[in-house]
């Protein structure tokens, strides 16, 4: 009989929409007693609570990654184990996130890559003319079709109907002296100054292997990769190499890189990393350990691999 009473209360409260006061009056109970009975309904197995919009296992996994790596927020895209569509689905979640979070007056820095290009492609046209978009890293003339930082920056600025600032310099130069000279150029100096004003950055994460995009497309050489791997570097963020433990100091490539460095990225209010692919798991872990990422947007399959102990 007592269980039947709990079932009735559940029906009145959740189906008929009766208030706790109305139920208390009907049963001649105190409102406090009715409140306690309603709170006990899930424990008794009479009602179950479903949160629509997110899968429960995603919430748990997102929270676990946030806690493990000290991130502000993690968003996981359901990929159903389909590698072919993972980039599209992660980009869709990232596009929605940026559409909702970018505010008037933001200075948004972007890097390059296939996933990032897809993110911007899926973003809505929403006028935020007081924003500014800046290219966080230099470019490289290569013969293959590549998703270049300057093109991504222009496309994002077009979506926001705001100005964009280009970083017209090679992303990697041959000699450290060349970098010093380029930084004296007015247009390059202006780009660097704008980068310092960024409060949002949207970046991809790259792996450091001879088959990685940065190597196959000519950004750095196989010899560069071999030297970096020998010193423990496994991934990169905006072309900045990062070791497996998240450290990035004393990198032999840094003095030749024309990009926003890791300390600059660390100071940005919200550095958003968008990543997918099992080949990048080691790199993703390393970049998250660096402390330079605030928000991670990732597919479910890769997210679970990131959390596996290795």
CORGISUL-V802478 format. One record per residue. N is the residue number from 0. RES is the residue in three letters. PHI is phi as a letter, one per 20 degrees, with the letter a starting at -180 (NA if undefined). OMEGA is omega in degrees with one decimal (none if undefined). D_FIRST is the distance of its C-alpha to the first C-alpha in Angstrom with 1 decimal. Layout:
n=N res=RES phi=PHI omega=OMEGA d_first=D_FIRST
n=N res=RES phi=PHI omega=OMEGA d_first=D_FIRST
This chain:
n=0 res=UNK phi=NA omega=-178.1 d_first=0.0
n=1 res=UNK phi=f omega=178.8 d_first=3.8
n=2 res=UNK phi=f omega=178.4 d_first=5.4
n=3 res=UNK phi=f omega=177.7 d_first=5.0
n=4 res=UNK phi=f omega=178.4 d_first=6.4
n=5 res=UNK phi=f omega=178.7 d_first=8.9
n=6 res=UNK phi=f omega=178.5 d_first=9.9
n=7 res=UNK phi=f omega=179.8 d_first=10.7
n=8 res=UNK phi=f omega=177.8 d_first=12.6
n=9 res=UNK phi=f omega=179.4 d_first=14.4
n=10 res=UNK phi=f omega=-179.6 d_first=15.4
n=11 res=UNK phi=f omega=-172.8 d_first=16.7
n=12 res=UNK phi=f omega=-173.2 d_first=18.5
n=13 res=UNK phi=e omega=-177.6 d_first=20.0
n=14 res=UNK phi=e omega=-178.7 d_first=20.4
n=15 res=UNK phi=e omega=178.2 d_first=21.1
n=16 res=UNK phi=m omega=177.8 d_first=22.7
n=17 res=UNK phi=f omega=177.6 d_first=21.3
n=18 res=UNK phi=f omega=178.2 d_first=22.5
n=19 res=UNK phi=f omega=177.7 d_first=20.6
n=20 res=UNK phi=f omega=-180.0 d_first=22.2
n=21 res=UNK phi=f omega=178.8 d_first=21.1
n=22 res=UNK phi=f omega=179.2 d_first=17.4
n=23 res=UNK phi=f omega=179.9 d_first=17.9
n=24 res=UNK phi=f omega=-178.4 d_first=19.6
n=25 res=UNK phi=f omega=-176.8 d_first=17.1
n=26 res=UNK phi=e omega=-174.9 d_first=14.3
n=27 res=UNK phi=m omega=175.2 d_first=16.9
n=28 res=UNK phi=d omega=170.9 d_first=16.5
n=29 res=UNK phi=f omega=178.5 d_first=19.5
n=30 res=UNK phi=f omega=179.8 d_first=20.7
n=31 res=UNK phi=f omega=179.9 d_first=20.9
n=32 res=UNK phi=f omega=178.6 d_first=17.2
n=33 res=UNK phi=f omega=178.9 d_first=16.4
n=34 res=UNK phi=g omega=179.3 d_first=19.2
n=35 res=UNK phi=f omega=180.0 d_first=17.9
n=36 res=UNK phi=f omega=178.8 d_first=14.5
n=37 res=UNK phi=f omega=-179.9 d_first=16.5
n=38 res=UNK phi=f omega=-179.1 d_first=18.8
n=39 res=UNK phi=e omega=-176.7 d_first=16.3
n=40 res=UNK phi=g omega=177.9 d_first=15.1
n=41 res=UNK phi=f omega=-179.4 d_first=18.1
n=42 res=UNK phi=f omega=179.7 d_first=17.6
n=43 res=UNK phi=e omega=179.7 d_first=14.1
n=44 res=UNK phi=m omega=-178.9 d_first=15.8
n=45 res=UNK phi=e omega=175.5 d_first=14.0
n=46 res=UNK phi=c omega=172.8 d_first=17.4
n=47 res=UNK phi=c omega=-177.3 d_first=21.0
n=48 res=UNK phi=d omega=176.3 d_first=24.0
n=49 res=UNK phi=d omega=177.5 d_first=27.3
n=50 res=UNK phi=e omega=-177.4 d_first=30.6
n=51 res=UNK phi=e omega=-179.0 d_first=32.9
n=52 res=UNK phi=o omega=176.6 d_first=36.6
n=53 res=UNK phi=c omega=172.4 d_first=36.6
n=54 res=UNK phi=e omega=-175.5 d_first=35.3
n=55 res=UNK phi=g omega=-178.4 d_first=33.4
n=56 res=UNK phi=f omega=175.0 d_first=35.8
n=57 res=UNK phi=f omega=179.7 d_first=38.6
n=58 res=UNK phi=g omega=-179.4 d_first=37.3
n=59 res=UNK phi=f omega=-179.0 d_first=37.0
n=60 res=UNK phi=f omega=176.8 d_first=40.5
n=61 res=UNK phi=g omega=-179.3 d_first=42.0
n=62 res=UNK phi=f omega=179.5 d_first=40.7
n=63 res=UNK phi=f omega=180.0 d_first=42.1
n=64 res=UNK phi=f omega=178.1 d_first=45.5
n=65 res=UNK phi=g omega=-177.8 d_first=45.6
n=66 res=UNK phi=f omega=-176.4 d_first=45.0
n=67 res=UNK phi=f omega=-174.0 d_first=47.4
n=68 res=UNK phi=d omega=177.1 d_first=50.3
n=69 res=UNK phi=m omega=-178.5 d_first=49.7
n=70 res=UNK phi=e omega=177.2 d_first=49.4
n=71 res=UNK phi=f omega=-176.5 d_first=48.2
n=72 res=UNK phi=b omega=173.4 d_first=46.5
n=73 res=UNK phi=c omega=176.4 d_first=46.0
n=74 res=UNK phi=c omega=-176.9 d_first=45.2
n=75 res=UNK phi=d omega=177.5 d_first=44.7
n=76 res=UNK phi=e omega=175.9 d_first=45.4
n=77 res=UNK phi=f omega=-178.2 d_first=43.7
n=78 res=UNK phi=d omega=-179.9 d_first=46.4
n=79 res=UNK phi=l omega=178.0 d_first=44.7
n=80 res=UNK phi=m omega=-178.3 d_first=47.4
n=81 res=UNK phi=e omega=-177.2 d_first=50.1
n=82 res=UNK phi=f omega=-173.8 d_first=53.1
n=83 res=UNK phi=f omega=-176.4 d_first=55.1
n=84 res=UNK phi=d omega=-176.2 d_first=52.8
n=85 res=UNK phi=f omega=-179.6 d_first=51.7
n=86 res=UNK phi=f omega=-179.4 d_first=54.5
n=87 res=UNK phi=f omega=-175.9 d_first=53.6
n=88 res=UNK phi=f omega=175.5 d_first=49.9
n=89 res=UNK phi=f omega=179.2 d_first=50.6
n=90 res=UNK phi=f omega=179.4 d_first=53.2
n=91 res=UNK phi=f omega=177.7 d_first=50.8
n=92 res=UNK phi=f omega=-180.0 d_first=48.4
n=93 res=UNK phi=f omega=179.6 d_first=51.4
n=94 res=UNK phi=f omega=178.1 d_first=52.8
n=95 res=UNK phi=f omega=179.6 d_first=49.6
n=96 res=UNK phi=f omega=-178.9 d_first=49.5
n=97 res=UNK phi=f omega=176.9 d_first=53.1
n=98 res=UNK phi=g omega=-176.6 d_first=52.7
n=99 res=UNK phi=e omega=-170.5 d_first=50.0
n=100 res=UNK phi=d omega=179.7 d_first=51.5
n=101 res=UNK phi=f omega=-177.2 d_first=55.3
n=102 res=UNK phi=d omega=174.8 d_first=56.4
n=103 res=UNK phi=g omega=178.1 d_first=59.6
n=104 res=UNK phi=n omega=178.5 d_first=62.2
n=105 res=UNK phi=f omega=171.2 d_first=60.9
n=106 res=UNK phi=d omega=-169.4 d_first=63.6
n=107 res=UNK phi=d omega=177.3 d_first=62.2
n=108 res=UNK phi=e omega=180.0 d_first=63.9
n=109 res=UNK phi=c omega=173.8 d_first=63.6
n=110 res=UNK phi=d omega=-175.7 d_first=64.9
n=111 res=UNK phi=c omega=174.6 d_first=65.4
n=112 res=UNK phi=p omega=-177.2 d_first=63.9
n=113 res=UNK phi=f omega=-177.5 d_first=62.3
n=114 res=UNK phi=f omega=-179.2 d_first=58.7
n=115 res=UNK phi=f omega=177.3 d_first=59.8
n=116 res=UNK phi=f omega=179.0 d_first=61.8
n=117 res=UNK phi=f omega=177.3 d_first=58.8
n=118 res=UNK phi=g omega=-177.6 d_first=56.7
n=119 res=UNK phi=f omega=178.3 d_first=59.3
n=120 res=UNK phi=g omega=-176.6 d_first=59.7
n=121 res=UNK phi=e omega=178.9 d_first=56.0
n=122 res=UNK phi=f omega=179.4 d_first=56.0
n=123 res=UNK phi=f omega=172.8 d_first=56.0
n=124 res=UNK phi=e omega=179.6 d_first=59.1
n=125 res=UNK phi=c omega=-172.8 d_first=58.1
n=126 res=UNK phi=f omega=173.3 d_first=60.9
n=127 res=UNK phi=c omega=-169.7 d_first=61.1
n=128 res=UNK phi=f omega=178.9 d_first=64.8
n=129 res=UNK phi=e omega=175.5 d_first=64.8
n=130 res=UNK phi=f omega=171.7 d_first=63.7
n=131 res=UNK phi=c omega=179.2 d_first=66.1
n=132 res=UNK phi=d omega=-178.6 d_first=65.9
n=133 res=UNK phi=c omega=176.7 d_first=68.0
n=134 res=UNK phi=f omega=-173.7 d_first=68.9
n=135 res=UNK phi=e omega=-175.6 d_first=68.1
n=136 res=UNK phi=b omega=180.0 d_first=70.5
n=137 res=UNK phi=f omega=-178.4 d_first=73.8
n=138 res=UNK phi=d omega=177.7 d_first=74.4
n=139 res=UNK phi=b omega=177.6 d_first=76.3
n=140 res=UNK phi=e omega=176.8 d_first=78.5
n=141 res=UNK phi=c omega=-174.8 d_first=77.4
n=142 res=UNK phi=f omega=-176.8 d_first=78.1
n=143 res=UNK phi=f omega=173.1 d_first=74.6
n=144 res=UNK phi=f omega=-178.9 d_first=72.1
n=145 res=UNK phi=c omega=177.7 d_first=70.0
n=146 res=UNK phi=e omega=-171.0 d_first=67.4
n=147 res=UNK phi=e omega=-177.1 d_first=69.6
n=148 res=UNK phi=f omega=-178.3 d_first=68.4
n=149 res=UNK phi=f omega=178.7 d_first=70.8
n=150 res=UNK phi=f omega=178.2 d_first=69.5
n=151 res=UNK phi=f omega=178.9 d_first=65.9
n=152 res=UNK phi=f omega=178.9 d_first=66.8
n=153 res=UNK phi=f omega=-178.3 d_first=68.6
n=154 res=UNK phi=f omega=178.0 d_first=65.7
n=155 res=UNK phi=f omega=177.9 d_first=63.1
n=156 res=UNK phi=f omega=177.1 d_first=65.5
n=157 res=UNK phi=f omega=179.0 d_first=65.8
n=158 res=UNK phi=f omega=-178.2 d_first=62.1
n=159 res=UNK phi=e omega=-176.8 d_first=62.0
n=160 res=UNK phi=l omega=-177.5 d_first=65.3
n=161 res=UNK phi=c omega=179.6 d_first=66.7
n=162 res=UNK phi=f omega=174.0 d_first=69.7
n=163 res=UNK phi=c omega=-178.1 d_first=69.9
n=164 res=UNK phi=c omega=-175.4 d_first=72.0
n=165 res=UNK phi=e omega=179.6 d_first=73.5
n=166 res=UNK phi=d omega=-173.4 d_first=74.5
n=167 res=UNK phi=e omega=175.9 d_first=77.7
n=168 res=UNK phi=b omega=176.3 d_first=78.5
n=169 res=UNK phi=f omega=179.9 d_first=78.1
n=170 res=UNK phi=f omega=175.0 d_first=74.8
n=171 res=UNK phi=c omega=178.0 d_first=76.8
n=172 res=UNK phi=d omega=-175.3 d_first=80.5
n=173 res=UNK phi=f omega=-174.6 d_first=83.0
n=174 res=UNK phi=c omega=179.6 d_first=84.1
n=175 res=UNK phi=g omega=179.6 d_first=82.7
n=176 res=UNK phi=f omega=179.4 d_first=85.8
n=177 res=UNK phi=f omega=177.8 d_first=84.8
n=178 res=UNK phi=f omega=179.4 d_first=81.5
n=179 res=UNK phi=g omega=-178.9 d_first=83.4
n=180 res=UNK phi=f omega=-178.9 d_first=85.7
n=181 res=UNK phi=f omega=-179.0 d_first=83.1
n=182 res=UNK phi=f omega=176.1 d_first=81.2
n=183 res=UNK phi=e omega=179.8 d_first=84.3
n=184 res=UNK phi=f omega=-174.8 d_first=84.1
n=185 res=UNK phi=g omega=-176.3 d_first=83.0
n=186 res=UNK phi=f omega=178.9 d_first=80.4
n=187 res=UNK phi=f omega=178.4 d_first=78.9
n=188 res=UNK phi=f omega=179.8 d_first=78.8
n=189 res=UNK phi=f omega=178.4 d_first=77.1
n=190 res=UNK phi=f omega=178.8 d_first=74.4
n=191 res=UNK phi=f omega=179.4 d_first=73.8
n=192 res=UNK phi=f omega=178.9 d_first=73.6
n=193 res=UNK phi=f omega=178.1 d_first=71.0
n=194 res=UNK phi=g omega=-179.4 d_first=68.9
n=195 res=UNK phi=f omega=-179.0 d_first=68.8
n=196 res=UNK phi=e omega=-178.3 d_first=67.1
n=197 res=UNK phi=f omega=171.4 d_first=64.2
n=198 res=UNK phi=d omega=174.5 d_first=60.7
n=199 res=UNK phi=c omega=174.1 d_first=59.0
n=200 res=UNK phi=c omega=178.5 d_first=60.1
n=201 res=UNK phi=c omega=-169.4 d_first=58.8
n=202 res=UNK phi=c omega=168.4 d_first=60.0
n=203 res=UNK phi=e omega=176.3 d_first=59.7
n=204 res=UNK phi=d omega=-178.0 d_first=59.8
n=205 res=UNK phi=d omega=175.5 d_first=62.5
n=206 res=UNK phi=e omega=-179.5 d_first=63.2
n=207 res=UNK phi=d omega=176.0 d_first=66.6
n=208 res=UNK phi=c omega=179.7 d_first=67.8
n=209 res=UNK phi=f omega=178.1 d_first=70.9
n=210 res=UNK phi=e omega=-178.8 d_first=68.8
n=211 res=UNK phi=f omega=-177.7 d_first=67.1
n=212 res=UNK phi=g omega=-176.0 d_first=67.9
n=213 res=UNK phi=f omega=178.8 d_first=69.9
n=214 res=UNK phi=e omega=-177.2 d_first=72.2
n=215 res=UNK phi=f omega=-179.8 d_first=72.5
n=216 res=UNK phi=e omega=169.5 d_first=73.2
n=217 res=UNK phi=n omega=178.8 d_first=75.9
n=218 res=UNK phi=f omega=173.4 d_first=74.4
n=219 res=UNK phi=c omega=-175.6 d_first=75.2
n=220 res=UNK phi=e omega=176.1 d_first=77.1
n=221 res=UNK phi=f omega=178.0 d_first=76.0
n=222 res=UNK phi=f omega=176.5 d_first=78.1
n=223 res=UNK phi=g omega=179.8 d_first=76.1
n=224 res=UNK phi=g omega=-179.0 d_first=72.9
n=225 res=UNK phi=f omega=178.9 d_first=74.4
n=226 res=UNK phi=f omega=-179.1 d_first=75.4
n=227 res=UNK phi=f omega=-179.9 d_first=72.0
n=228 res=UNK phi=f omega=179.3 d_first=70.1
n=229 res=UNK phi=f omega=179.5 d_first=72.5
n=230 res=UNK phi=e omega=172.8 d_first=71.4
n=231 res=UNK phi=n omega=-179.9 d_first=67.7
n=232 res=UNK phi=e omega=-174.9 d_first=66.9
n=233 res=UNK phi=c omega=-177.9 d_first=64.3
n=234 res=UNK phi=b omega=177.8 d_first=63.3
n=235 res=UNK phi=b omega=174.7 d_first=64.2
n=236 res=UNK phi=c omega=-174.5 d_first=63.0
n=237 res=UNK phi=l omega=178.9 d_first=65.4
n=238 res=UNK phi=m omega=177.5 d_first=67.9
n=239 res=UNK phi=e omega=-179.1 d_first=67.6
n=240 res=UNK phi=f omega=-178.8 d_first=67.3
n=241 res=UNK phi=c omega=178.4 d_first=64.5
n=242 res=UNK phi=f omega=-177.7 d_first=64.3
n=243 res=UNK phi=g omega=-178.8 d_first=61.4
n=244 res=UNK phi=e omega=178.3 d_first=60.4
n=245 res=UNK phi=n omega=179.3 d_first=60.5
n=246 res=UNK phi=f omega=-177.5 d_first=64.0
n=247 res=UNK phi=b omega=-178.7 d_first=66.6
n=248 res=UNK phi=f omega=176.1 d_first=69.6
n=249 res=UNK phi=l omega=178.4 d_first=73.1
n=250 res=UNK phi=e omega=-177.0 d_first=72.7
n=251 res=UNK phi=f omega=-178.1 d_first=76.1
n=252 res=UNK phi=e omega=-172.4 d_first=75.2
n=253 res=UNK phi=g omega=-176.3 d_first=74.2
n=254 res=UNK phi=f omega=178.2 d_first=77.8
n=255 res=UNK phi=d omega=-176.6 d_first=78.2
n=256 res=UNK phi=e omega=173.9 d_first=74.9
n=257 res=UNK phi=d omega=-175.8 d_first=75.0
n=258 res=UNK phi=b omega=173.4 d_first=71.3
n=259 res=UNK phi=f omega=-175.5 d_first=68.9
n=260 res=UNK phi=f omega=-174.2 d_first=68.7
n=261 res=UNK phi=f omega=179.5 d_first=65.5
n=262 res=UNK phi=f omega=175.8 d_first=66.0
n=263 res=UNK phi=f omega=179.0 d_first=66.2
n=264 res=UNK phi=f omega=-179.7 d_first=63.0
n=265 res=UNK phi=f omega=-177.0 d_first=61.3
n=266 res=UNK phi=e omega=-179.0 d_first=62.1
n=267 res=UNK phi=f omega=-175.7 d_first=60.7
n=268 res=UNK phi=g omega=-178.5 d_first=57.5
n=269 res=UNK phi=c omega=175.0 d_first=55.6
n=270 res=UNK phi=e omega=-174.8 d_first=57.1
n=271 res=UNK phi=d omega=176.5 d_first=55.1
n=272 res=UNK phi=d omega=178.7 d_first=55.5
n=273 res=UNK phi=d omega=-171.9 d_first=54.7
n=274 res=UNK phi=b omega=175.8 d_first=54.7
n=275 res=UNK phi=b omega=175.9 d_first=54.0
n=276 res=UNK phi=o omega=-178.3 d_first=55.3
n=277 res=UNK phi=f omega=178.9 d_first=54.9
n=278 res=UNK phi=f omega=-178.3 d_first=58.7
n=279 res=UNK phi=d omega=-173.8 d_first=58.1
n=280 res=UNK phi=g omega=-179.4 d_first=55.3
n=281 res=UNK phi=f omega=179.4 d_first=57.7
n=282 res=UNK phi=f omega=-180.0 d_first=59.4
n=283 res=UNK phi=f omega=177.9 d_first=56.1
n=284 res=UNK phi=g omega=-177.4 d_first=55.0
n=285 res=UNK phi=f omega=-178.4 d_first=58.5
n=286 res=UNK phi=f omega=178.8 d_first=58.5
n=287 res=UNK phi=f omega=178.7 d_first=55.0
n=288 res=UNK phi=f omega=-177.8 d_first=56.2
n=289 res=UNK phi=f omega=-178.0 d_first=59.2
n=290 res=UNK phi=n omega=-177.3 d_first=57.3
n=291 res=UNK phi=d omega=179.8 d_first=58.8
n=292 res=UNK phi=d omega=178.0 d_first=55.8
n=293 res=UNK phi=d omega=-176.5 d_first=53.1
n=294 res=UNK phi=c omega=177.9 d_first=51.1
n=295 res=UNK phi=d omega=174.6 d_first=50.7
n=296 res=UNK phi=c omega=-165.6 d_first=49.9
n=297 res=UNK phi=b omega=176.0 d_first=49.6
n=298 res=UNK phi=e omega=-173.9 d_first=48.2
n=299 res=UNK phi=f omega=-177.6 d_first=45.2
n=300 res=UNK phi=g omega=-180.0 d_first=47.3
n=301 res=UNK phi=f omega=179.7 d_first=50.0
n=302 res=UNK phi=g omega=179.8 d_first=47.5
n=303 res=UNK phi=f omega=178.2 d_first=45.8
n=304 res=UNK phi=f omega=178.0 d_first=49.3
n=305 res=UNK phi=f omega=-177.3 d_first=50.3
n=306 res=UNK phi=e omega=178.0 d_first=47.4
n=307 res=UNK phi=f omega=177.8 d_first=48.4
n=308 res=UNK phi=f omega=-180.0 d_first=50.3
n=309 res=UNK phi=c omega=none d_first=53.8
